[in-house]
């Protein structure tokens, strides 16, 4: 019998608890059609709307950091691939 699933679930539960303890609440206004699309996407992905928005913001911020770093490195004349920049940002 493998214990990995229980360990993995426990780990994910702990990580979620840690995020909740360190969370802050914000309020955003969305047009009705965007809110409806958010609800649909959250349901399709099996996420809460909050979790989907959290993931979307985290993804956006990662891409933003990636593009900024890539631009700075390119302006310095460094010859790096997108994978090199991804490895630095990650």
C-alpha positions as CSV (number, residue, x, y, z in Angstrom):
1,X,0.0,0.0,0.0
2,X,1.3,3.4,-1.0
3,X,0.9,6.4,1.3
4,X,1.7,9.0,-1.3
5,X,-1.9,10.1,-2.0
6,X,-2.6,10.8,1.6
7,X,0.7,12.5,2.0
8,X,0.1,14.6,-1.1
9,X,-3.4,15.5,0.0
10,X,-2.1,16.5,3.4
11,X,0.6,18.6,1.8
12,X,-1.9,20.4,-0.4
13,X,-4.2,20.9,2.5
14,X,-1.4,22.4,4.5
15,X,-0.4,24.7,1.6
16,X,-4.0,25.8,1.2
17,X,-4.2,26.6,4.9
18,X,-0.9,28.6,4.7
19,X,-2.3,30.6,1.8
20,X,-5.5,31.3,3.6
21,X,-3.7,32.5,6.7
22,X,-1.7,34.9,4.6
23,X,-4.5,36.0,2.3
24,X,-6.1,39.4,2.0
25,X,-9.5,40.2,0.6
26,X,-10.0,42.5,-2.3
27,X,-13.2,43.6,-4.1
28,X,-13.4,43.9,-7.9
29,X,-16.1,45.0,-10.2
30,X,-16.8,42.9,-13.3
31,X,-19.2,43.4,-16.1
32,X,-22.1,40.9,-16.0
33,X,-20.8,38.9,-19.0
34,X,-17.3,38.6,-17.5
35,X,-18.7,37.5,-14.1
36,X,-20.8,34.9,-15.9
37,X,-17.8,33.6,-17.9
38,X,-15.8,33.5,-14.7
39,X,-18.5,31.4,-13.0
40,X,-18.7,29.0,-16.0
41,X,-14.9,28.6,-16.2
42,X,-14.6,28.0,-12.5
43,X,-17.3,25.3,-12.7
44,X,-15.6,23.7,-15.7
45,X,-12.3,23.7,-14.0
46,X,-13.7,22.5,-10.6
47,X,-12.4,25.6,-8.9
48,X,-14.0,28.3,-6.8
49,X,-14.2,31.7,-8.5
50,X,-11.7,32.9,-5.9
51,X,-9.3,30.2,-6.7
52,X,-9.6,30.8,-10.4
53,X,-9.0,34.5,-10.0
54,X,-6.0,33.8,-7.7
55,X,-4.5,31.5,-10.3
56,X,-5.2,34.0,-13.1
57,X,-3.5,36.8,-11.2
58,X,-0.5,34.6,-10.3
59,X,-0.2,33.6,-14.0
60,X,-0.4,37.2,-15.1
61,X,2.3,38.3,-12.6
62,X,4.6,35.5,-13.6
63,X,4.2,36.4,-17.3
64,X,4.8,40.0,-16.5
65,X,8.0,39.2,-14.6
66,X,9.1,36.9,-17.5
67,X,8.6,39.6,-20.1
68,X,10.3,42.3,-18.0
69,X,13.4,40.1,-17.3
70,X,13.6,39.0,-21.0
71,X,13.5,42.6,-22.1
72,X,16.2,43.6,-19.6
73,X,18.4,40.8,-20.6
74,X,17.9,41.4,-24.3
75,X,18.7,45.1,-23.9
76,X,22.0,44.0,-22.2
77,X,22.8,42.1,-25.4
78,X,22.5,38.7,-23.7
79,X,21.6,35.9,-26.1
80,X,19.1,33.8,-24.1
81,X,16.2,31.6,-25.1
82,X,12.8,31.9,-23.6
83,X,13.6,28.7,-21.7
84,X,16.7,30.3,-20.2
85,X,14.5,33.2,-19.0
86,X,11.8,30.9,-17.7
87,X,14.4,29.0,-15.7
88,X,15.6,32.2,-14.2
89,X,12.1,33.4,-13.3
90,X,11.0,30.0,-11.9
